[in-house]
Amino acid sequence: MQYSVGKFLAALTLGRIARYSLLAFVAAHYGRQLLTTVMSQLGQPVLIVVVGLIAAAITALIFVLARKYHKRVHS
């Protein structure tokens, strides 16, 4: 793509700084109110979904690490 690595990394860094700064601002400003509202209206279903997502992520991580370990041992 005829674009220098330095310029690409600078643009990527600035874009991420802007993105995550905006996200942090919105979370700091509306986070607690939004969390309180969602939990009061949808408490148990949201909790079940969050626990399920965490369990799926842990399962996927264990699977990936086990495959890497198995490859390293049998190579």
Residue pairs with C-beta under 8 A, 6 or more apart in sequence:
38 46
39 46
39 47
